[in-house]
């Protein structure tokens, strides 16, 4: 298993209006663009844990705990509750201010 870049380990907010060509754009939780209502986010930790935050009907984020693994440098697989965290991503780029990922097909 490979280790993803250090910059990945933080909370990232999905900025859907910046998505293009199947690539999802994420900004750090602290970024002013991240303040929009109804945004989902994901938080990666070096210990292999991941938390996905989904907006709920009350606008309060709902946390879903899981695990991540990285069999290749640019791939991240998350697992947790069925139908909630079973996702596969290809990391397109990651830096201090932006994460770009593409969902991979099974």
C-alpha positions as a printed Julia matrix, in Angstrom:
106×3 Matrix{Float64}:
   0.0    0.0     0.0
   1.3    3.47   -0.82
   0.98   6.64    1.19
  -0.97   9.53   -0.34
   0.49  13.04   -0.26
   0.63  14.75    3.14
  -1.61  17.58    1.85
  -4.54  15.13    1.65
  -4.84  14.88    5.43
  -7.4   17.55    6.3
 -11.08  18.33    5.84
 -12.03  19.11    2.23
 -15.29  20.69    1.08
 -16.78  19.81   -2.32
 -17.24  22.98   -4.41
 -19.62  21.54   -7.0
 -19.78  24.69   -9.12
 -16.06  24.29   -9.89
 -16.38  20.65  -11.05
 -15.51  20.01  -14.68
 -15.16  17.02  -16.98
 -15.98  14.54  -14.21
 -13.39  15.97  -11.81
 -14.63  16.99   -8.38
 -13.04  20.09   -6.88
 -12.54  20.41   -3.13
 -11.25  23.32   -1.06
  -9.96  23.32    2.53
 -12.68  23.59    5.17
 -11.17  26.92    6.25
 -11.41  28.45    2.74
 -14.06  31.2     2.38
 -15.52  29.4    -0.68
 -16.33  26.46    1.59
 -18.9   28.42    3.56
 -21.8   27.81    1.14
 -24.83  25.99    2.5
 -25.51  22.39    1.61
 -21.93  21.42    0.79
 -20.65  17.91    1.4
 -17.13  17.41    2.71
 -14.63  14.66    3.42
 -11.83  14.48    5.99
  -8.85  12.15    5.63
  -6.65  11.24    8.6
  -3.15   9.69    8.48
  -4.29   6.78   10.69
  -6.52   5.45    7.88
  -9.78   6.89    9.15
 -12.07   9.05    7.04
 -15.18  11.07    7.85
 -17.66  12.05    5.19
 -19.97  14.93    6.07
 -23.27  15.13    4.19
 -25.73  17.96    4.58
 -29.04  16.98    6.08
 -32.56  18.39    5.92
 -31.71  20.63    8.9
 -28.51  21.91    7.22
 -26.5   20.33   10.03
 -23.79  18.06    8.62
 -24.22  14.33    9.22
 -20.91  12.56    9.87
 -20.28   9.1     8.41
 -17.18   7.35    9.77
 -15.12   4.95    7.73
 -11.66   3.88    6.62
  -9.51   4.68    3.59
  -6.79   2.73    1.84
  -4.44   3.64   -0.99
  -3.22   0.68   -3.06
  -1.6    3.08   -5.56
  -0.23   6.56   -5.06
  -3.12   8.27   -6.87
  -5.98   6.04   -5.69
  -8.1    6.3    -2.54
 -10.75   3.75   -1.59
 -13.11   4.55    1.26
 -15.22   2.0     3.08
 -17.77   2.12    5.84
 -21.5    1.69    6.12
 -22.94   0.12    2.95
 -24.28   2.63    0.43
 -22.75   5.53    2.35
 -18.98   5.44    2.11
 -18.07   2.8    -0.48
 -16.29   5.11   -2.91
 -13.2    4.96   -5.11
 -11.33   8.08   -6.15
  -8.43   8.86   -8.42
  -6.49  11.84   -7.11
  -5.9   14.19  -10.04
  -4.03  16.78   -7.96
  -3.67  17.88   -4.36
  -2.02  20.93   -2.86
  -2.47  23.21    0.13
  -5.5   25.0    -1.37
  -7.19  22.5    -3.66
  -7.93  18.81   -4.08
  -9.15  17.42   -7.41
 -10.49  13.87   -7.56
 -12.38  11.77  -10.06
 -14.77   9.04   -8.95
 -13.64   5.7   -10.36
 -16.05   3.13  -11.71
 -16.01  -0.28  -10.06
